[in-house]
Amino acid sequence: MKRLLPWIVGSLLPIAVQAQQYRSEVRELPTPPAAQTQTPEALLKTTTDPYQRALLLRDLAAKAAREGNSAQALEYLDQAMATKALSGIAMEQMQELQGQLLLGTGAYKKMQPQLEAQVRKGNASPEIKVALAAAYLEDKRYRDALPLLRDAVKAVPDADISWRRALMASLIGTGKHREALPLLEALVREDPRQADDWLRLAALHLKVGNKSRAAAVMELAQRLGYLQSADDRLRLVGLTADLGAPFESGSLLTAWMDSGQLPDNAANRRLLAQLWLAAREARLAIPALEAAIARNADPVLMRQLAQQYMDREDYGQAAAVLDSLVEREGARGDTLMQLATARYQQADIDGALSAFRQAAVLRDKTAPLAQEWVKYLETGRAREQALAAAAERALRDDDTLQLSGRLAGGGTVALGDAPASAGDGGAAMAPGARGGLTPVGAEQSANASGEIPAWTGGITPGSRPAGFVSGQALPDPYAGEQPRFTITADNLRKHEDRLTSAHRQLLRTQPGYRMPVYPSHRSVSYPTEIYEATAANRGRARLESPDALSGARLGFPFPDPRTGVEIMWNHRARYRGDSFDSRYGQAVVQPSGAITARNDQRFRVRFRYANIAEPADLAEENYLALGITALYEGGRSPDIVALFHETANSQKQPRNVWVLLAKLGRMLRIPPVGYDQPFPGSEGVEFIDMVDMYNGAFDRYVWKLVGKREMYIPYNAYRLNLPARDEDSLLTPRYPDPSHSRYELHRVWVIEATERGGKRHAFGKRVFYVDEDSWTVVMVENHDHDGNLWRFQEGHLVAEYDIQAAWSRPVVTYDFKDGRYFINRVFADHDHLQYNLPMTNSEYLPAVVKRNFSR
């Protein structure tokens, strides 16, 4: 920031003394008698006229500024502006002087509104941009500071080192580690006396996977005397973790504690436990937590230890820890629920019932769910199922037992479009009748084999992984995990019962295609408001026709679905934040590997139905969402912009669509689009109604609810969305590089859509697979009219734990007839989605969109 000072000093004097700043005044000071020699300070004490006082105060401010007394100058300016006696131009000049003085004092945060106004005018100097960036950095608004600092450093040759250090901090803060690395190396060469820069440099090399370079940096820092104290070593441990490498951070901490270079005390044991938790290393986290708790029985650590035992299905140990926790801190709903679940998994029904009853009478958010559990556990069948599950786990723990595929439970549970009568033997009974349901209607319990765990709440704000920063790419909560196994063409027969026909075809026909299968985590959670609204929708939401939703509000309309269309409405109306704005990559890849269409797509949406802050009343406002989608073909400005108004009752009002040709500045209203019309930029591989796996009207198909299956589906796809991921390396021939894909075993609803008589669509039949925990369509098989599998959609689901929602990214559409694939929602080299931005309905008016996006 040193470059600001000469600029400020040079600009103060002319502003203070130039006569033209007074030309806008319509009044003049009375001419004093010739003999009068009073100073301005003395005149100020005797002058009562507001206008005259304002001019005297302004002169005194200029004088104080010339003398370097910024504090006194600011005080005079505040008094002058408080009189409100000067004209608008004079007031603006005083505000400008005030701003320059404040910049000189380094009070950037206080000056933020004025700085933002100058930047918006488009002619702000580099110094002003750096000052505004400094204000943003105080609030860790790295994403906002980054473009300002880039512009300033680019505009000024040999920019001050403080500017470049701020730019480096913004790059690290936004996860652009590879871009930050050469800048930080240059800073270290220029000023090697900054110990923190050496530590950051070593941590950055660790983050990008260059361990040998990190070791070399550490050796140099050690020789220079920058890594001598325990505080320095702990700072490196913390920096490494902040950069998203908790395993490396934990390894460093362990080595230094073992060698005596860091003390083996309660604080470091606690830190080590948190690092192993962040790295998802349960085998290391459990002993570390036990050691930390032995020094200090912290309830937070005890709850984390219990969860680790639960995840490993060591329910006896989990119950013991939770019993101690209840004794220590008293009855808490979340603790009692976890204790009850641990006892239930041990087939201790009486103990579980006791804990659930205690939770049911508490006045917190767990009480309704606890009450449902009490009802369920009071049935005799609950005891039988718990005993059977415990017996199966005991068999599974026997290392001599070789499990066969038939225990996977991969068969279909038969469900019809309507409840079965008693004479049907209960074949069409909803899964909720088999046990407790989650707040959105999924089965809460684990599956029979235990490979699908019980739902325990998902990732919530209190359980986000280390390294999480709001507004930045989501750290992988399971980064330290290895695949349980990998499905290839060689072992396909062993796993085919849990695969879609499309995945089987990919494995059989595409050499090298593989599916790494990881431990299952039911990570999806939603805000409490969604849970409460979903419960309220039971019995209230209804479909007046397949395309006319009424009676629902905010939450999932049909947590107890009876038809395929109801499940599809849950997908369509699911919560994805009150609003979002995102820009991501997309491409069409030919069988040869040639990329024939590469664009950026932008989606900016204000949800009206699933909007927690302002949910729409469908009886008064027939909108699900208002949105803008724009296609960028290599430029900074979009080529095509589409505005859409998505309706809840298309019989009353169909979808409204306008298209803006940005180059021409022409906006056209077009008939409602959808169905099998090509999606722009996909070369016809994707149709309009394939966006978001499925969108638009349901009238061209008969939707049959086939049932529920346990299947390997793309899940927790955090690795595919890391900002440092190389987009080019992902786009390999025939299919995206599967190295960073992740598949897990989950329960999905299966819906079969067949072409309705009298209607026509390019696809004669479609099969949808819907994740039970998020109501998100994760896979779709699309068949031609001859029954041949034509196109396959695969959405890699991410639990968006920053807002408690779920979204599929990236999404891949395979064309089995010509070998191409279309991939979109690619966030490699793109910023994270911006959720819950302030938006109004008015910005989605055609005239406003035309003004904002025309070139």
Sequence and secondary structure as in RCSB ss.txt:
>XXXX:A:sequence
MKRLLPWIVGSLLPIAVQAQQYRSEVRELPTPPAAQTQTPEALLKTTTDPYQRALLLRDLAAKAAREGNSAQALE
YLDQAMATKALSGIAMEQMQELQGQLLLGTGAYKKMQPQLEAQVRKGNASPEIKVALAAAYLEDKRYRDALPLLR
DAVKAVPDADISWRRALMASLIGTGKHREALPLLEALVREDPRQADDWLRLAALHLKVGNKSRAAAVMELAQRLG
YLQSADDRLRLVGLTADLGAPFESGSLLTAWMDSGQLPDNAANRRLLAQLWLAAREARLAIPALEAAIARNADPV
LMRQLAQQYMDREDYGQAAAVLDSLVEREGARGDTLMQLATARYQQADIDGALSAFRQAAVLRDKTAPLAQEWVK
YLETGRAREQALAAAAERALRDDDTLQLSGRLAGGGTVALGDAPASAGDGGAAMAPGARGGLTPVGAEQSANASG
EIPAWTGGITPGSRPAGFVSGQALPDPYAGEQPRFTITADNLRKHEDRLTSAHRQLLRTQPGYRMPVYPSHRSVS
YPTEIYEATAANRGRARLESPDALSGARLGFPFPDPRTGVEIMWNHRARYRGDSFDSRYGQAVVQPSGAITARND
QRFRVRFRYANIAEPADLAEENYLALGITALYEGGRSPDIVALFHETANSQKQPRNVWVLLAKLGRMLRIPPVGY
DQPFPGSEGVEFIDMVDMYNGAFDRYVWKLVGKREMYIPYNAYRLNLPARDEDSLLTPRYPDPSHSRYELHRVWV
IEATERGGKRHAFGKRVFYVDEDSWTVVMVENHDHDGNLWRFQEGHLVAEYDIQAAWSRPVVTYDFKDGRYFINR
VFADHDHLQYNLPMTNSEYLPAVVKRNFSR
>XXXX:A:secstr
 TTHHHHHHHHHHHHHH GGGGTT S       TT    HHHHHHH   HHHHHHHHHHHHHHHHHTT HHHHHH
HHHHHHHH  S HHHHHHHHHHHHHHHHHHT TTTTHHHHHHHHHTT   HHHHHHHHHHHHHTT HHHHHHHHH
HHHHHSTT  HHHHHHHHHHHHHTT HHHHHHHHHHHHHH TT HHHHHHHHHHHHHTT HHHHHHHHHHHHHTT
 S SHHHHHHHHHHHHHTT HHHHHHHHHHHHHHTSS   HHHHHHHHHHHHHTT HHHHHHHHHHHHHH   HH
HHHHHHHHHHHTT HHHHHHHHHHHHHHH   HHHHHHHHHHHHHTT HHHHHHHHHHHHTSSSTTHHHHHHHHH
HHTSHHHHHHHHHHHHHHHHHT TT    GGGG  S EE  SS   GGGTTTT  GGGGS B TTS B S  TTS
SS      S GGG  TT  TTS    TTTT   SEEE STTHHHHGGGS HHHHHHHHHSTT  EEE        
  HHHHHHHHHHTTT EEEETTEEES  SS S SS  SHHHHHHHHHT    SEEEEEEEEEEE TTS EEEEEE
EEEEEEESSS SSS   TTT  EEEEEEEEEESSSSS SEEEEEEEESBTTTS  EEEEEETTTTEEEEE    T
TSB TTTTTSSBGGGTTSS S  TTEEEEEEEEEEEEEE    GGG TTS HHHH  SSS  GGG  EEEEEEEE
EEEEE TT   S SEEEEEEETTT  EEEEEEE TTS EEEEEEEEEEEETTTTEEEEEEEEEEETTT  EEEEE
E TTS   EES    GGGGSHHHHHHHH  
